[in-house]
Amino acid sequence: MALYLITGIGGFIGSSLARALVGRGERVRGVDNFATGKRENLTDILGQIDFREASILDLDAMKSICNGVDYVLHQAAIPSVPKSVLDPIANNQANVDGTVNVLVAARDAKVRRVVYAASSSAYGDTPTLPKHEEMTPSPISPYAVAKLASEHYMTSFYRCYGLETVALRYFNIFGPRQDPSSPYSGVLAKFITQMLCGDRPTIFGDGEQSRDFTFIDNAVQANLLACEAPASQAAGQVFNIATGRRVTLNEMFSALEKLTGYSGTPEYGPERGGDIKHSLADISKAEKHLGYKPKVNFEQGLGLTVDWYRQQRNAPQENKNKEPVSLRS
Ligand SMILES: NC(=O)c1ccc[n+]([C@@H]2O[C@H](COP(=O)([O-])OP(=O)(O)OC[C@H]3O[C@@H](n4cnc5c(N)ncnc54)[C@H](O)[C@@H]3O)[C@@H](O)[C@H]2O)c1
């Protein structure tokens, strides 16, 4: 049976991947240093995974952790645009040096394939919609530059060493276990937790900015397909992972009003510098080469996510982080 290594397994996406793989009866190893992730994200599966607490910046540790691994799902990063602007050196260490370590360790351990959590931020604020993989990237923040540099490292390791790599450019992934508490959190996690508490959320700008919000199960599906796709279709390639539909923040607020029972209005704040106005992916390349098809749409995903945060608010401490109802098939 194949062994999967998930870097950043304590994070939102990493722990969701782990839960899906464990659910399929796969062997899972994980590494995290909890820079942004949480131990609680692993509580219910800790007995079923081989967890190693380490930093991907520790090359010796990564070499030992990669021993016997078939697939690496590389999610570890400091995933924040504002943090990268405040500290570009820490951003580069975690998001570029860390990737090179993972690739060297994977290459030396003769791993079959590395699947990388790339980012739609690579496109920058070019007005063309939808974004497709042939477009010239135009990253703005140090975070976006680092994620793009890591993508290029993926392709380079395929070309130079024959290590099979696949980069998945995620567009605004949301779902259970996304951290709502930090000032850098995703807008959905933040709005849901605020509105469930009856707190007024702030929309920066006029609310007409839009995003291709993608439920976590779709990202999980994309990772599994990226491991399985024939090398001729996937190796050394970059794919958009999204839904191909965009939703404005005002539309998102209206949908959340119904789901959370919040009866107030949002507060409108000044537009935030550096925010892009619209984001929408062309997902035809992933559909064609990986067989990817988003299974959970925005409304279904939002419902599942609100249910999970509501359950977390209501549950006694020991029941927290139990598996939410899933539409995964
Ligand atoms: N969430 C999104 O919408 C989105 C969009 C595009 C790309 N991504 C990428 O997906 C990946 C996962 O993002 P997420 O939303 O789950 O974030 P997250 O912060 O929940 O997860 C990242 C994990 O990496 C771990 N980590 C950070 N530095 C590490 C190090 N040096 N060694 C070991 N572990 C380390 C963190 O502790 C955390 O558990 C990241 O690479 C991110 O850039 C996410």
The ligand as an SDF file (V2000), in Angstrom:
LIG
                    3D

 44 48  0  0  0  0  0  0  0  0999 V2000
   -6.3090   28.2230    1.9420 N   0  0  0  0  0  0  0  0  0  0  0  0
   -6.2480   28.7090    0.7030 C   0  0  0  0  0  0  0  0  0  0  0  0
   -7.2080   29.2870    0.1980 O   0  0  0  0  0  0  0  0  0  0  0  0
   -4.9850   28.5700   -0.1170 C   0  0  0  0  0  0  0  0  0  0  0  0
   -4.9400   29.1580   -1.3910 C   0  0  0  0  0  0  0  0  0  0  0  0
   -3.7850   29.0070   -2.1550 C   0  0  0  0  0  0  0  0  0  0  0  0
   -2.7240   28.2620   -1.6730 C   0  0  0  0  0  0  0  0  0  0  0  0
   -2.7850   27.7200   -0.4240 N   0  0  0  0  0  0  0  0  0  0  0  0
   -1.6430   26.9360    0.0440 C   0  0  0  0  0  0  0  0  0  0  0  0
   -2.1180   25.7340    0.6190 O   0  0  0  0  0  0  0  0  0  0  0  0
   -1.2330   25.3310    1.6790 C   0  0  0  0  0  0  0  0  0  0  0  0
   -2.0140   25.0470    2.9530 C   0  0  0  0  0  0  0  0  0  0  0  0
   -2.6970   26.2240    3.3450 O   0  0  0  0  0  0  0  0  0  0  0  0
   -3.7280   26.2700    4.5640 P   0  0  0  0  0  0  0  0  0  0  0  0
   -4.7980   27.2190    4.1810 O   0  0  0  0  0  0  0  0  0  0  0  0
   -4.0680   24.8930    4.9820 O   0  0  0  0  0  0  0  0  0  0  0  0
   -2.8550   26.9940    5.6760 O   0  0  0  0  0  0  0  0  0  0  0  0
   -2.4820   26.5360    7.1800 P   0  0  0  0  0  0  0  0  0  0  0  0
   -1.7480   27.6770    7.7840 O   0  0  0  0  0  0  0  0  0  0  0  0
   -3.7070   26.0530    7.8580 O   0  0  0  0  0  0  0  0  0  0  0  0
   -1.4970   25.3070    6.9280 O   0  0  0  0  0  0  0  0  0  0  0  0
   -0.1120   25.4380    6.6860 C   0  0  0  0  0  0  0  0  0  0  0  0
    0.5840   24.4340    7.5810 C   0  0  0  0  0  0  0  0  0  0  0  0
    2.0050   24.4680    7.3110 O   0  0  0  0  0  0  0  0  0  0  0  0
    2.6650   24.3880    8.5850 C   0  0  0  0  0  0  0  0  0  0  0  0
    4.0300   24.9280    8.4550 N   0  0  0  0  0  0  0  0  0  0  0  0
    4.3950   26.2210    8.2240 C   0  0  0  0  0  0  0  0  0  0  0  0
    5.7220   26.3210    8.2010 N   0  0  0  0  0  0  0  0  0  0  0  0
    6.2230   25.0660    8.4310 C   0  0  0  0  0  0  0  0  0  0  0  0
    7.5270   24.5290    8.5500 C   0  0  0  0  0  0  0  0  0  0  0  0
    8.6210   25.2990    8.4190 N   0  0  0  0  0  0  0  0  0  0  0  0
    7.6680   23.2010    8.7840 N   0  0  0  0  0  0  0  0  0  0  0  0
    6.5670   22.3960    8.9290 C   0  0  0  0  0  0  0  0  0  0  0  0
    5.3070   22.8610    8.8280 N   0  0  0  0  0  0  0  0  0  0  0  0
    5.1330   24.1790    8.5880 C   0  0  0  0  0  0  0  0  0  0  0  0
    1.7940   25.2120    9.5070 C   0  0  0  0  0  0  0  0  0  0  0  0
    2.0390   24.9680   10.8800 O   0  0  0  0  0  0  0  0  0  0  0  0
    0.4060   24.7630    9.0620 C   0  0  0  0  0  0  0  0  0  0  0  0
   -0.0220   23.6110    9.7730 O   0  0  0  0  0  0  0  0  0  0  0  0
   -0.1930   26.4340    1.8110 C   0  0  0  0  0  0  0  0  0  0  0  0
    0.9490   26.0360    1.0810 O   0  0  0  0  0  0  0  0  0  0  0  0
   -0.8490   27.6270    1.1220 C   0  0  0  0  0  0  0  0  0  0  0  0
    0.1050   28.5150    0.5940 O   0  0  0  0  0  0  0  0  0  0  0  0
   -3.8870   27.8530    0.3750 C   0  0  0  0  0  0  0  0  0  0  0  0
  1  2  1  0
  2  3  2  0
  2  4  1  0
  4  5  1  0
  4 44  2  0
  5  6  2  0
  6  7  1  0
  7  8  2  0
  8  9  1  0
  8 44  1  0
  9 10  1  0
  9 42  1  0
 10 11  1  0
 11 12  1  0
 11 40  1  0
 12 13  1  0
 13 14  1  0
 14 15  2  0
 14 16  1  0
 14 17  1  0
 17 18  1  0
 18 19  2  0
 18 20  1  0
 18 21  1  0
 21 22  1  0
 22 23  1  0
 23 24  1  0
 23 38  1  0
 24 25  1  0
 25 26  1  0
 25 36  1  0
 26 27  1  0
 26 35  1  0
 27 28  2  0
 28 29  1  0
 29 30  1  0
 29 35  2  0
 30 31  1  0
 30 32  2  0
 32 33  1  0
 33 34  2  0
 34 35  1  0
 36 37  1  0
 36 38  1  0
 38 39  1  0
 40 41  1  0
 40 42  1  0
 42 43  1  0
M  CHG  2   8   1  16  -1
M  END
$$$$
